[in-house]
Amino acid sequence: MVLSVCVWPRVHLQNYLEQILSRMQGLLVLNSPNNGMKQLLSPEDQQFMYETAGVLIVQSQFTPEVRGNILSE
């Protein structure tokens, strides 16, 4: 019973993972005066976004090759 409760969200999240990560992509850009990007998040919030993206990718059911491609984007 516990196993099915733990696996269920992970399986369903997989269907939306690429969409979630693509929507987060703009928040993962490092902002500096050199690249002209406006700072949308505080440094702490941006670190949280990186951590969230990392956990989503690592816990996904993608193959290692797909994970590498996602990380490089």
VMD Tcl script that draws the C-alpha trace (Angstrom):
set ca {
  {0.00 0.00 0.00}
  {2.73 2.48 0.95}
  {4.67 1.63 -2.22}
  {1.68 2.42 -4.42}
  {1.16 5.77 -2.66}
  {4.84 6.71 -3.20}
  {4.97 5.59 -6.85}
  {1.65 7.07 -8.02}
  {2.62 10.79 -7.98}
  {5.99 10.04 -9.56}
  {4.43 8.19 -12.49}
  {1.86 10.91 -13.13}
  {4.39 13.71 -12.69}
  {6.52 12.15 -15.43}
  {3.83 13.07 -17.97}
  {4.22 16.78 -17.15}
  {7.90 16.99 -16.28}
  {9.20 18.41 -19.56}
  {6.48 21.06 -19.55}
  {7.25 22.00 -15.93}
  {10.97 22.30 -16.65}
  {10.42 24.33 -19.82}
  {8.28 26.80 -17.86}
  {10.97 27.04 -15.17}
  {13.74 27.64 -17.71}
  {13.43 31.44 -17.67}
  {13.83 31.45 -13.90}
  {17.03 29.42 -14.12}
  {18.95 32.03 -16.13}
  {21.70 33.61 -14.08}
  {21.13 37.35 -13.94}
  {24.05 39.73 -13.98}
  {24.75 43.25 -15.24}
  {26.87 41.69 -18.01}
  {24.03 39.78 -19.69}
  {21.43 42.54 -19.31}
  {18.85 40.27 -17.71}
  {16.52 41.76 -15.12}
  {16.73 40.00 -11.77}
  {13.38 38.26 -11.24}
  {14.27 36.28 -8.13}
  {16.44 36.79 -5.09}
  {19.62 34.69 -5.03}
  {18.02 32.40 -2.42}
  {14.89 31.93 -4.52}
  {16.94 31.20 -7.62}
  {18.95 28.61 -5.68}
  {15.66 26.99 -4.63}
  {14.58 26.85 -8.30}
  {17.86 25.11 -9.26}
  {17.39 22.63 -6.44}
  {13.79 21.96 -7.53}
  {14.83 21.40 -11.15}
  {17.59 19.05 -10.04}
  {15.29 16.97 -7.86}
  {12.69 16.73 -10.62}
  {15.27 15.58 -13.15}
  {17.03 13.11 -10.87}
  {13.78 11.57 -9.60}
  {12.33 11.26 -13.11}
  {12.09 8.01 -15.00}
  {14.05 9.38 -17.97}
  {17.09 7.50 -19.22}
  {20.48 8.91 -18.23}
  {20.97 10.23 -21.77}
  {17.69 12.18 -21.67}
  {18.54 13.51 -18.20}
  {21.88 14.76 -19.55}
  {20.15 16.48 -22.46}
  {17.66 18.17 -20.13}
  {20.46 19.37 -17.85}
  {22.40 20.82 -20.76}
  {19.47 22.91 -22.03}
}
mol new
graphics top color blue
foreach p $ca { graphics top sphere $p radius 0.5 }
foreach p [lrange $ca 0 end-1] q [lrange $ca 1 end] { graphics top cylinder $p $q radius 0.2 }
display resetview
